Amino acid sequence: MLRFTGGDLDFLTSARGAALLADLAHADLSEGGALTLIGRLRRDFTARESSAALELARLRRDAVGKFGAQAAGMFFDRAALEQASHPAARAWRKRLLEGAPGTRLLDVCCGVGADSLALAEGGAQVVGVDLDPTRTAMAALNAAALGLPILFETADARDLPLEWLQPAEVIFFDPARRAGERRLHHVEAYEPPLSTVLAWKDARIWVKLSPGVQIDQLGDYLTGAARLDFISAEGELKEAMLHLNDPQAGAGHRAVMSIGGALHVLETQPDAQPVVDAPRGWLVEPDPAVIRAGAVAQVAAAHDGALLDAEIAYFTCNLPPTAPYLRAWRIREVLPFGVKRLRSWLRAHDIGSVTVKKRGTAVTPDVLIPQLKLDGTAGCTIVLTRSRGEMVMLMCDDFQGGNTLRGSDDPRSSEQ
């Protein structure tokens, strides 16, 4: 993985570099075409110039999912692009500042400026800070390309000058959650660690955390004016966001879900009591942000439903739910778990194709499906889970339409 230098940026922003990048925007950048392409480039450019331009051209194509058409004129390195916040998370942070134009915001560990750009577009007065001078240079180029008046500085998050901290009304902190290819799973192993925020006394503080962060690691951070948001996009968990010194913080957390381009926000009720009952007519799977925010029992109650098991993030209800962050299957029959019993049911119902979902069981679809000896024309969905402590098989109609939520023992997440 190429690590860009200031010299690389000087070349890429020169007339020669810009012309080369424009040419590469329409070139075959696949690995198969790389040797031919590099051979052609080496006639007019040095090996370093060719490598830098080719890497950035590839990054710009890879960045379209996060930045859309804007990616074509932006600057990244591979690690910074991978850590750049998902559009859903950036949209949520912009929404948090609605009604407060001109908010003075300090973006600490800003990388190439993904959140700085979004927050400035939302009207904030942003200063971005990062330890890597090449990244702050890239962030400044990105802001200039979008016509946004953002100041970027190079400094260590653990030693920020008071003249930057004191004016800030909001501080957004995005520490590195990876060391090379290795993920960092404890908040005090982040670089810099979460405890860095303890030196920032008065501002509202937002901290981007891993989507799978263990809440018990947050300890005293979640006292007083604090809360957690869990942010998902199209049924995939993207990040957690810690709020500190937030005057609007309630007693619970929030599930923030981007579905079809719209944000849906659910505030949790910590005192919601789970109701566990026998399976009803429809199996319901909540968005993983709802699960991580601890709101399954609350959502079940809102739909006159009941949990299958106190430890399982499914519930059932008598009517199909209409909330966009819920996915439902009509239950045809509930059976005690057993491969022979399952095979018999499938034969009796002419089932030749199945989708297997599971939660709360060690049985895996890859092991189970070959044992079923499918030979029929119809299809169904099999859900392996627990109901009031007993292993069961829910025989369901295949899902029709709606979200693409993921079913497993744990909410699906991807690090951003």
Residue pairs with C-beta under 8 A, 6 or more apart in sequence:
1 78
1 79
2 51
2 52
2 55
2 77
2 78
3 77
4 52
4 55
4 56
4 77
4 134
4 138
5 134
6 133
6 134
6 137
7 48
8 48
8 52
9 75
9 134
9 137
9 138
9 141
11 17
11 49
11 52
11 53
12 18
12 21
12 52
12 53
12 56
12 75
13 141
16 45
17 49
17 53
20 41
20 45
20 49
20 53
21 53
21 56
21 57
21 60
24 53
24 54
24 57
25 57
25 60
25 72
27 33
27 37
27 57
28 37
29 37
29 54
29 57
29 58
29 61
34 54
37 54
38 50
38 54
41 49
41 50
41 53
41 54
42 50
45 53
55 78
56 75
56 76
59 76
59 77
59 78
59 81
60 71
60 72
60 74
60 76
61 71
62 81
63 71
63 74
63 76
63 81
63 84
64 71
66 81
66 84
66 86
66 87
66 114
67 74
67 84
67 87
67 114
68 87
70 145
70 146
73 145
74 112
74 141
74 142
74 145
75 112
75 138
75 141
75 142
76 84
76 112
76 138
77 112
77 134
77 135
77 138
79 178
80 111
80 112
80 135
80 138
81 112
82 415
83 111
83 174
83 176
83 177
83 178
83 415
83 416
84 111
84 112
84 114
84 416
85 93
85 114
85 115
85 118
85 174
85 208
85 238
85 239
85 416
86 231
86 233
86 238
86 239
86 416
87 233
87 258
88 231
88 232
88 233
88 238
88 256
88 258
88 263
89 208
89 231
89 238
89 239
89 241
89 416
90 114
90 115
90 118
90 119
91 118
91 258
91 263
92 229
92 231
92 241
92 256
92 258
92 263
93 115
93 118
93 119
93 122
93 172
93 206
93 241
94 118
94 119
94 121
94 122
95 122
95 263
96 206
97 103
97 105
97 119
97 122
97 123
97 124
97 170
98 122
100 123
101 123
102 123
102 124
102 125
103 123
103 124
103 125
103 169
103 170
104 124
104 125
104 127
104 167
104 168
104 169
104 170
105 119
105 124
105 125
105 126
105 127
105 168
105 169
105 170
105 171
105 172
106 126
106 127
106 129
106 160
106 164
106 165
106 168
106 170
106 171
106 172
106 203
107 113
107 115
107 116
107 119
107 126
107 127
107 128
107 129
107 172
107 174
108 129
108 157
108 160
108 171
108 172
108 173
108 174
109 129
109 130
109 131
109 157
109 173
109 174
109 175
109 176
109 192
110 116
110 128
110 129
110 130
110 135
110 136
110 139
110 152
110 174
111 130
111 135
111 139
111 174
112 135
112 138
112 139
112 142
113 128
113 138
113 139
113 140
113 142
113 143
113 150
113 152
115 172
115 174
116 126
116 128
116 139
116 143
116 150
116 152
117 142
117 143
117 146
117 148
117 150
119 126
119 172
120 126
120 143
120 148
120 149
120 150
121 146
121 148
124 170
126 150
126 151
127 150
127 151
127 152
127 153
127 164
127 168
128 136
128 139
128 150
128 151
128 152
128 153
129 136
129 152
129 153
129 154
129 155
129 157
129 160
129 164
130 136
130 139
130 152
130 154
130 155
131 154
131 155
131 156
131 157
132 154
133 154
136 152
136 153
136 154
137 152
139 150
139 152
140 150
140 152
143 149
143 150
143 152
153 164
155 161
155 164
156 192
157 173
157 175
157 192
157 196
158 192
158 196
158 199
165 171
165 200
165 203
168 203
169 203
169 204
170 203
170 204
170 205
170 206
171 197
171 200
171 203
171 204
171 205
171 206
172 205
172 206
172 207
172 208
173 196
173 197
173 205
173 206
173 207
173 208
174 207
174 208
175 190
175 191
175 192
175 193
175 194
175 196
175 207
175 208
176 184
176 190
176 191
177 183
177 184
177 190
177 209
177 210
177 415
178 184
178 415
179 191
183 210
183 415
184 190
184 191
184 210
185 210
185 212
185 214
186 217
187 193
187 194
187 209
187 213
187 217
187 218
188 194
188 195
188 217
194 207
194 209
194 218
194 221
194 242
197 205
197 207
197 244
202 245
203 245
204 243
204 244
204 245
204 246
204 247
205 242
205 243
205 244
205 245
206 241
206 242
206 243
206 244
207 241
207 242
207 244
208 239
208 240
208 241
209 239
209 240
209 241
209 242
210 239
210 240
210 415
211 230
211 231
211 237
211 238
211 239
211 240
211 292
211 413
211 414
211 415
211 416
212 237
212 410
212 413
213 240
215 222
215 228
218 228
218 242
221 242
221 244
222 228
222 242
224 249
225 244
225 245
225 246
225 247
225 249
226 242
226 243
226 244
226 245
226 246
226 249
227 242
227 243
227 246
227 249
227 250
227 252
227 253
227 254
228 240
228 241
228 242
228 243
228 253
228 254
228 293
229 240
229 241
229 243
229 253
229 254
229 255
229 256
229 293
230 237
230 239
230 240
230 241
230 253
230 254
230 255
230 256
230 288
230 289
230 292
230 293
231 237
231 238
231 239
231 240
231 241
231 256
231 257
231 258
231 289
232 238
232 255
232 256
232 257
232 258
232 287
232 288
232 289
233 257
233 258
234 258
234 259
234 260
234 403
234 404
235 259
235 287
235 288
235 327
235 403
235 404
235 405
235 406
235 412
236 288
236 406
236 412
236 413
236 414
237 288
237 289
237 292
237 411
237 412
237 413
237 414
238 413
238 414
238 416
239 416
240 292
243 249
250 267
251 270
252 267
252 268
252 269
252 270
252 293
252 294
252 295
253 267
253 268
253 293
253 294
253 295
254 265
254 266
254 267
254 268
254 293
255 265
255 266
255 268
255 287
255 289
255 290
255 292
255 293
255 295
255 325
256 263
256 264
256 265
256 289
257 263
257 264
257 265
257 266
257 287
257 289
257 290
257 324
257 325
258 264
259 287
259 324
259 325
259 403
260 324
262 324
264 324
264 325
266 289
266 290
266 293
266 295
266 299
266 325
268 293
268 294
268 295
268 298
269 295
269 298
270 294
272 295
272 297
272 298
272 301
273 297
274 296
274 297
274 300
274 307
274 310
275 297
275 300
275 301
275 306
275 307
276 306
276 307
276 308
276 309
276 310
276 388
277 306
277 307
277 316
278 387
278 388
279 308
279 316
279 331
279 334
279 387
279 392
279 394
280 305
280 306
280 316
280 317
280 318
280 331
281 316
281 317
281 318
281 319
281 330
281 331
282 316
282 317
282 318
282 319
282 320
282 321
282 328
282 329
282 330
282 331
283 314
283 316
283 328
283 329
283 331
283 383
283 394
283 396
284 300
284 303
284 305
284 314
284 315
284 316
284 317
284 321
284 326
284 327
284 328
285 313
285 314
285 326
285 327
285 328
285 357
285 405
285 407
286 295
286 296
286 299
286 313
286 315
286 325
286 326
286 405
287 325
287 326
287 403
287 405
288 405
288 406
288 411
288 412
288 413
289 325
289 411
290 296
290 299
290 325
291 313
291 411
292 411
296 307
296 313
296 315
297 307
297 315
299 315
299 323
299 326
300 306
300 307
300 315
300 317
303 315
303 317
303 319
303 321
303 323
303 326
304 317
304 318
304 319
305 315
305 316
305 317
305 318
305 321
306 315
306 316
306 317
307 314
307 315
308 314
308 315
308 316
308 385
308 386
308 387
308 388
308 392
309 360
309 385
309 386
309 387
309 388
309 389
311 360
311 386
312 359
312 360
312 385
312 386
313 359
313 411
314 359
314 383
314 385
316 331
320 328
320 330
321 328
324 402
324 403
325 403
326 403
327 399
327 402
327 403
327 405
328 399
328 402
329 381
329 383
329 394
329 396
329 397
329 398
329 399
330 396
330 397
331 394
331 395
331 396
332 380
332 395
332 396
332 397
333 345
333 394
333 395
334 387
334 392
334 393
334 394
334 395
335 341
335 342
335 345
335 392
335 393
335 395
336 390
336 391
336 392
336 393
337 361
337 363
337 384
337 391
337 392
337 393
338 393
339 368
339 371
339 372
341 393
342 372
342 382
342 393
343 371
343 372
343 373
345 351
345 395
346 354
346 372
346 374
346 376
346 380
347 375
347 376
349 376
349 378
349 380
349 395
350 376
350 377
350 378
351 374
351 376
351 378
351 379
351 380
352 374
352 375
352 376
352 377
352 378
352 379
353 374
353 378
353 379
354 369
354 372
354 374
354 379
354 380
354 381
354 382
355 379
355 380
355 381
355 382
355 398
355 399
356 365
356 368
356 369
356 381
356 382
356 383
356 384
357 381
357 382
357 383
357 384
357 407
357 408
358 364
358 365
358 383
358 384
358 385
358 407
358 408
358 409
359 383
359 384
359 385
359 407
359 408
359 409
360 385
360 386
360 409
361 384
361 385
361 386
361 391
361 409
363 384
368 384
379 398
380 395
380 396
380 397
380 398
381 396
381 397
381 398
381 399
382 393
382 394
382 395
382 396
383 393
383 394
383 396
383 407
384 391
384 392
384 393
385 391
385 392
385 394
386 392
406 412
